[in-house]
């Protein structure tokens, strides 16, 4: 589709937004949202007709890009047949979505509780874990993000938690492995893994194993930096959970449905949690949908005991029809395999080559269509490009980098000292190379702030 410039329409959209829309995670008077006129595939465009290659996949959810015709048609067909129906009934779109998801989840995660998104999926997973064990505490990692609702944001380990953290949520944070910025003085991945597991088990011992209901981890942390867990770590956490009767929860809201070149990131590590949360890529974000995949043991807890929770729009037919179409499209078009191939053959070699030439790149890490560049001022000291949780003038280097990317038609995903490479999983090789070339140019701006 060729964008048709319409500055006057864009000005009206922007004016209405600024007058009435309250934006999340923002100081309302300090933001300037781009007015978007349309989107298709891996691109979107503004009312001036400027096109952007979306290297953020919206918010890492348009796994099959924008406006896929088969998913749009499925939503239209479902709307014509049945727009909505209460969650207590068996509805074809809901049943089929649950079946297709359960076919792809690891192990015996065969029961699906539908939510409206990722944050409420985490809320319900933790409620299930507490009810199943009768224990109050939840352990989660620093350098994590689990959602913006009250329990989910308290489980979160990054600064977005601080304003809502009253210290009463029953959450204890611990350090997960991250060799580049190791908290364990490790020199190898093996040391980092062993010391991180020892730290976790010590934390449990001092908290009291009988008080811990769940350990929740992003299988591969997303906005916190795409830190790939070292070999053996997730299996070690599984063993610790089994040892103490703790529910193991994996958050696959961002990493799931093809993002890592597998249906779920857990497939990369051959690990089966007790509960798994999902959202985003399940239907490419076309209609809000999330959920919890539940093991047989935890499902049995509620076989004759009512589960005390629900949502009016749980398993909404339009959202589930979009999920069915999305999963079928991904299977028919080989999207998961495509993401794995391009990640290994195009993205990783290109990013490692960029790292050799740009002193601002401290580390490259990722898999599939899920990559991050750690940006630094000094490679030797690993001093971050901007301070932790930087705002205002302190964040200037990252702001300049992002502005350069946008000026060259690339919409980046930046968070603190990282830029992520997370385009749609079905991005073409030509589009990917176009985006990597624009990233190369933007990194030259970041280089200007290095020492």
N, C-alpha and C positions, 0 to 999 in steps of 0.2 A: 504494500500500500504506500502511495506517495503522499506525504503530509502536505496539506494545503494551508499556507500561512493565513492566520486570522488574528492579528494583534488585538483588535478591538474585543473579540470574544475572549481572548486570553486575559485581557485587562479586567473584564467583568467577572471572570472566574476568580481571579486573584483578589479583587475587591470583596467579593462575597466571602471568600475564605478568611480574609483578614478581619472582616467584620463579625463573623459568627463562629468559625471553627476554632476549637481549643485543641491544640496539638499536644501529643504525648511527648514526654521527656524533653520539654522545651520551655525556655523563657519566652513567653508569647510575643513580646515586643522586639525580640532580638533575632527572629527568624524571618526568612524570605523564601517561602515554599515555591518551588517551580510549578507553574501551571501546565499540566500535562494534557495534550490534545488527543493522544491515541497511542496505541501500542500493538505490536504484532511480532511474534517470534521472539528474537533476542533483542529487539530494539523498541524504544519509545521515542516520542517527539513532543516538542512544545508548540505553542501557538505561533511562534515565529518560523516554524518549519525546521528547526534544528533537531537532528536525529542524534540519539545517544545509544551506544551499545551498552546494554545493562549487565555490568559485571557484578551486580549485587543481587540479581534475581528477585527484585522487589525488596523483600527482607529475607532473602534466601528461601524462597518458597515457590517461585515460578519454575519448577523443575522441568516442565515441558514448554516453557516460554509462554508468551501472551497469546490469547485468542486462538488456541488450537481448535480447528473447525470441528473435530469429532467431539470434543468436550463441550464446546458451545452448543452443538446440536443436541447432545444428551441432556443438557440443562433445559433447553427449549422443549424437548419432547417430554421430559418429566413435568415441567410446568404445565403443559397442555393436559397431561394425564392426571396429576395430583401434585399440587404445589406444596402442600404440607399435611402432616398428620401427627397426632400425639405419639410420644415415644413408647407408650404401653402396648401398642399394637404391632403386629408383624406386617411389615411393609416390604414389597419386593426390592426396592432400591437399597433399603437398609440391610436386609438379609444378604443380598448379593455383595454389597460392599464389605460386610463383616466376613463373609466367606473368602473373598479374594485377599483381604488383609491377613486373615488367619492362615491361609495357604503359604504366605511368605514370611511370617514371623518365625523366629527360631524355636526349636523345642516344642513344648506343649502349650504355648501361648495361644490358645484356640478360642477363648472367649473375648469379645470386644465390647468395651463400654465406650459409647460415643460421647464426646464433649463438643464444645464450640470452638476450641482452639487448644494451643499447647499449654498455656498457664493453668487452665482449669483441668486439663489432663493430669498435670503434676499434682494439683490440689487433691484430686480424687485418688490418685495412686497412693499418696501418702496417707489419706484417710483409710483406704483399704488396708494398708500395711499396719497402721496403728490398731485398727479393729481386729485384724487377723492375729496380731501378737499380743495385744493388750498392753503394749508398752508405749511410752510417751515421746521418746526422743528420735530425732532424725539427724543423721550425719551427712554432710555434703561438703564439697570441695571449695576452697578459694579458687579464684580464676574460673568461675562458672556463671551461667545465666540460665534460670529456669522459668522466668515469666514475671509478669507485673502484678498479679493478684497477691493478696496478703500473705498466704503461706508460701507461694512460689517465689515471691521476691525475697522473703526471709531465708529461704533455702539458697537463693542466689549468693554467690561469693564475690561479686564485684561491687563497685561503688554505687550502683543503682539501688542496692539494698539499704544503704545507710539511712536515708530519710524516713524509711518505714520500719526500721529495726528497733523494736522496743525491748528486745532481750527477753521476751516472754513467749516466743514461738516454739520453744522446745527444739531449737536447731543448734547443732554444734558443727563448726567448720574445721576442716583439716587440710593439709597440703597434699595434693595429688602430684604425681611425677611430672616434671618438666625440666629436662636436663639443661636446656639453654640458660634457664634462670633457676637452677637447682637450689632448693632450700635444705638439701641434705649433703652439700659439699661433695657430690658425686662427680666422678670423672668419666664414667661409662654408663650406657643405658642399663646394663645389668646391675650396677651399683645403685642407680637411681630407682630402679624397680624394687630391689630388695629393701632399700632403706625407706621407700615410700610405704611399702606394705608393713614394715616393722612399725613405722610411725602411726599408721592407721590402727593396727592392732593394739598398740600402746594407748592410743586415744580411747579406744573402746574399753580397755581395762580400767582406765582412770575414770571414765564416765559411768562404768558399771554395765557389763554386757546385758544384764537383765532389764535395763532401762531403754535399750536401743531397739526401736522398731524397724528402722530402715536405713540403708545407705543408698543415697541417690547420686548418680554420676551421669553426666553427658558421656556417651560412649566415646565420642571425640568432641571435646569442647568447641563450641562454635564461635560466638562473638568474642569470647575470652582469648581466642588466638589459634584455634585449630591445632592444639597440642596432641599429637598422636601418642597414645599410651604405649609404653615400651612392651615388648613381647613378655607375656606372662603376668602383666599387672592385673588385667581384668579377671583372668583365671584365678589369680591370687585373692582378689576381692571376693570372688565367688566362694572360694574355700573358707575364707574368714566368715562370711555370712552363714554358710552351712554349719560351721563350728559353733557359732553362738546363737543360732536360730533367728538370724536377722534377715529381713526381706531385702533382696537386692533389686533395686529399681534402676533401669537404664532409661535415660531421657534421649530419645531419638527424634525429637521434634525437628531439629535442624538437619541432623545427619541422615535421616531415613529417606526411603523411597528414591534410591538411585544416586543420591548426592555423592556418595563415596565410591561409586562404581560397583556397588552391591545393593541389594534391596535394602538391607539395614547394615549399619556399621558393625553391629555385633557379629555379622557373618565373617568379617575380617579377622576376628579374634576367637572364633569358635566358642563363644560363651553364651549361655542362656540365662537371662535374668528371671526373677519371679514376676515382675511387672515391667512393661515397656510402654512409655508414652510416645505418642506420635501426633503430628499435625502437618502444617505447611505443605510438603510435597505430596501428601496423600491424594490431593486433588489439585495440586499446583496453585492453591490459594484462590481458586475461582469462586468458591462459596465457603465461608468459614466452617471448618471441621477439624476436630482432633479426637483423641481417644486414648484408652488404656487397653493394652493387650494383657490378658490375665492368665496365669498358670492354672493348671487343674487343681492344685492344692489350695490356692487362695480362692478360686471360684467355689470350691466345696465348702468353704467357710460360710458362704452366703446361699448355700443350696436350700436350707430350711430356715435361715435367719435373714430377714430383710436387710438389704443394703440401704443404709440411711442416707441416700443422696441421689440427686437427679437433676436434670435440666429440661426446661420446657422444649428446647429445640434439639435435644439429644437425637442424633441420627436423622437430622432433617432430610427429607427426601431429595431436595434439590442438591444439597451438599453431597449426599451419598451417591446420587446419580452421577455427579461430577467425579467422585472418587472411582466409581466403577469404570467410567470412560477413561479416566487418567491411567489407571492401572492397566487396562486393556491396551491403551495406546503405547504405554511403556513396554509392554510385553511384545506387541505386534511389531513395533518399530525398533526394537533392540536398544532402547534408550539407556538402560543400565550398562550394557556392554559397550555402547558408544562412549559413555562417560568414562568408563575404565580405560578404554583404549586411548582416548584423547588425553586423559590425565597422564598416562604413562609415556605416550609417544610424542606429545606436543607440549603440554603445560610444564611438566617437570623439567625436561631438558631446557626449555626456554627460560624458565625462572632461574634455574641454576646458572645459566649463561648470564642473565641479568645480574645475578648476585656477584659474579666475578668482576663485572664492569662497574657496578655502582657501589661506592663505599657506604651508602646509606642502608644497604641491605645486610642485616646481621645474620639472618637465617631464613631458609626456605623449608616449608613443611606442608604436608597434605597428601591427598590421594583423590582419584576421580576428578570431580569438579568441585573440590573442597580444599582450597589452598590459602596459605597466609604467608606474607613477607613480614618479618620482624624488622622494623626500621630503627636505626641507631645513629647516634652522633659519632661514636667511636667503636670500631669493630673490636679493638683490642680490649677495651674496658667494658664493652657491651652497654655503655651508657645509652639509655633510651633517647630517641629523637626528641620526645617531649616528656616532661615529668608525668608521673602516674596521676591519672584523673585530671590532666591539664585542661584549663579553660582560658578564655580570653587571650591575652598576648602570649602566654606560655604555650598555647597550642598553635601558634603561628606556623611552624614548619609543616605540620600535618594539614593545616588549612590551605597553605600554599600548594602543597602536593595535590590535594583534592581539586583545587581550582584549576590547576594545570591539566589534570586528567579530563575534567569536564570541558575545558576549552578545546580539547582535542577529540571530543565526541565520545568519551568513555565515562560512564557513570560508575564511580568506584564504591566499594564498601570499606569504610575506614572506621577503626575503633582504637582509641588511644594511640599506641605506637605501631599499629599494624594496618596493612591494607590486605584485603582478602580478594582472592580470585575465585569467584563463585557465580559464573554465568549459568544460564539454563543448561541442564544436562544434555539437551539435544542441540546445543549450539553447533554450528557448522565449523569445520576446520578453518575455512577462510575467515569467518567472523572471529574466531578465537585468535588467529594470528594478527588480525586487525587490532583487536583489543590489546594484545601483548605489545604491539608496536607503540600504541598510545601510552601504555604503562611505562615503557622504556623512556619515553619523553618526559613523563611526569616525574619519574625517579631522578632525572637530572636536576629537577628543582629541589627535591629532598637532599640531594648530594651537596647543595650549596650550604647546608646547615651542619655538615659533618666537620670533624676536626682532623 
